[in-house]
């Protein structure tokens, strides 16, 4: 991925509701043709989605980053899910006994595996 493609993807990802393609090329400080080629490469790579958008009779596209599924192995240890998911405690991660126990299980699995 080129530096401009990475920058474009980052901009798209930071706009959770999406960004208009006509605004993206302005933020990247490039012309609309170059932006279209970058958008096409990001679409072909499956990193973004493009939705037709009309405003005052002008057609453009709304660009949104696609969300990727989380690898379950990243949130499981010892058959237990990461305790921080859904946790309502207000704690300091470095001092959370639930998190430390979970991390210990993760290390054991890695060591034994």
PAVOKOL-433325 format. One record per residue (C-alpha): x, y, z; residue number from 1. Coordinates in steps of 0.05 Angstrom, whole numbers, plus 32768, in hexadecimal, padded with zeros to 4 digits. Layout:
<nodes>
+------+------+------+-----+
:   c1 :   c2 :   c3 : num :
+------+------+------+-----+
:    X :    Y :    Z : NUM :
...
+------+------+------+-----+
</nodes>
This chain:
<nodes>
+------+------+------+-----+
:   c1 :   c2 :   c3 : num :
+------+------+------+-----+
: 8000 : 8000 : 8000 :   1 :
: 801B : 8044 : 7FEE :   2 :
: 8024 : 807C : 8020 :   3 :
: 7FE9 : 80A2 : 8001 :   4 :
: 7FBD : 8065 : 8004 :   5 :
: 7FCF : 805C : 804E :   6 :
: 7FC0 : 80A5 : 805B :   7 :
: 7F7D : 80A0 : 8036 :   8 :
: 7F6A : 8062 : 805D :   9 :
: 7F7C : 8084 : 809E :  10 :
: 7F51 : 80C0 : 808D :  11 :
: 7F17 : 8093 : 807B :  12 :
: 7F1F : 806A : 80BB :  13 :
: 7F1E : 80A9 : 80E6 :  14 :
: 7EDB : 80BE : 80C9 :  15 :
: 7EAE : 8089 : 80E9 :  16 :
: 7E70 : 809F : 80C3 :  17 :
: 7E98 : 80A2 : 8083 :  18 :
: 7EB6 : 80D9 : 8059 :  19 :
: 7EA1 : 80F2 : 8016 :  20 :
: 7ED1 : 80E1 : 7FDE :  21 :
: 7ECD : 812A : 7FC9 :  22 :
: 7EE8 : 813E : 800E :  23 :
: 7F1D : 8107 : 8010 :  24 :
: 7F44 : 8122 : 7FD5 :  25 :
: 7F43 : 8167 : 7FF4 :  26 :
: 7F5F : 814C : 8036 :  27 :
: 7F94 : 8125 : 8010 :  28 :
: 7FA4 : 8163 : 7FE7 :  29 :
: 7FA1 : 813C : 7FA6 :  30 :
: 7F74 : 8141 : 7F68 :  31 :
: 7F34 : 811A : 7F62 :  32 :
: 7F50 : 80EA : 7F2D :  33 :
: 7F8A : 80D4 : 7F59 :  34 :
: 7F59 : 80CD : 7F94 :  35 :
: 7F2C : 80A0 : 7F69 :  36 :
: 7F67 : 8072 : 7F5A :  37 :
: 7F79 : 806E : 7FA4 :  38 :
: 7F31 : 8060 : 7FB7 :  39 :
: 7F2D : 8029 : 7F82 :  40 :
: 7F6B : 8007 : 7F9E :  41 :
: 7F4E : 800A : 7FE5 :  42 :
: 7F0C : 7FEE : 7FCB :  43 :
: 7F2F : 7FB6 : 7FA6 :  44 :
: 7F56 : 7FA5 : 7FE5 :  45 :
: 7F14 : 7FA0 : 800B :  46 :
: 7F28 : 7FD6 : 803D :  47 :
: 7EF0 : 8007 : 8030 :  48 :
: 7EA9 : 800A : 8015 :  49 :
: 7E8D : 8040 : 7FE7 :  50 :
: 7E44 : 8056 : 7FE9 :  51 :
: 7E26 : 8084 : 7FB5 :  52 :
: 7E14 : 80C7 : 7FD3 :  53 :
: 7DED : 8101 : 7FB4 :  54 :
: 7DEC : 8147 : 7FCF :  55 :
: 7DCA : 8181 : 7FAA :  56 :
: 7DC9 : 8157 : 7F6B :  57 :
: 7E14 : 814A : 7F6E :  58 :
: 7E2A : 8101 : 7F71 :  59 :
: 7E64 : 80EC : 7F9B :  60 :
: 7E73 : 80B0 : 7FC7 :  61 :
: 7E75 : 80A6 : 8012 :  62 :
: 7EB2 : 807D : 8025 :  63 :
: 7EB4 : 8052 : 8064 :  64 :
: 7EE8 : 8024 : 8080 :  65 :
: 7ED3 : 7FDC : 8084 :  66 :
: 7ED7 : 7FBD : 80C8 :  67 :
: 7EFF : 7F7E : 80CF :  68 :
: 7EEA : 7F44 : 80F9 :  69 :
: 7F14 : 7F3A : 8138 :  70 :
: 7F3D : 7EFB : 813B :  71 :
: 7F1E : 7ED6 : 8177 :  72 :
: 7F62 : 7EBD : 818D :  73 :
: 7F74 : 7F06 : 819D :  74 :
: 7F3E : 7F0B : 81D3 :  75 :
: 7F40 : 7EC3 : 81EE :  76 :
: 7F70 : 7EA5 : 8221 :  77 :
: 7F64 : 7E65 : 8247 :  78 :
: 7F20 : 7E60 : 8225 :  79 :
: 7F0C : 7EA2 : 8245 :  80 :
: 7EFD : 7EE2 : 8221 :  81 :
: 7F23 : 7F22 : 8231 :  82 :
: 7F04 : 7F3A : 8272 :  83 :
: 7F05 : 7F83 : 825C :  84 :
: 7ECF : 7F76 : 8228 :  85 :
: 7E8F : 7F8E : 8247 :  86 :
: 7EB1 : 7F9D : 8289 :  87 :
: 7E93 : 7FD8 : 82AF :  88 :
: 7EC9 : 7FDE : 82E4 :  89 :
: 7EF1 : 801D : 82E6 :  90 :
: 7F36 : 8002 : 82F1 :  91 :
: 7F7E : 800B : 82DC :  92 :
: 7F90 : 7FD4 : 82AA :  93 :
: 7FD4 : 7FCA : 82CA :  94 :
: 7FB2 : 7FBA : 830D :  95 :
: 7F74 : 7F94 : 82F6 :  96 :
: 7F76 : 7F4E : 8313 :  97 :
: 7F45 : 7F33 : 82DF :  98 :
: 7F70 : 7F4D : 82A6 :  99 :
: 7FB1 : 7F35 : 82C6 : 100 :
: 7F95 : 7EEF : 82D0 : 101 :
: 7F7D : 7EEE : 8288 : 102 :
: 7FC1 : 7F04 : 826F : 103 :
: 7FE3 : 7ECF : 829A : 104 :
: 7FB7 : 7E9A : 8277 : 105 :
: 7FCC : 7EB7 : 8234 : 106 :
: 8015 : 7EB1 : 8246 : 107 :
: 800C : 7E6A : 825E : 108 :
: 7FE9 : 7E56 : 821D : 109 :
: 8022 : 7E75 : 81F5 : 110 :
: 8057 : 7E53 : 821F : 111 :
: 8035 : 7E0F : 821D : 112 :
: 8022 : 7E14 : 81D3 : 113 :
+------+------+------+-----+
</nodes>
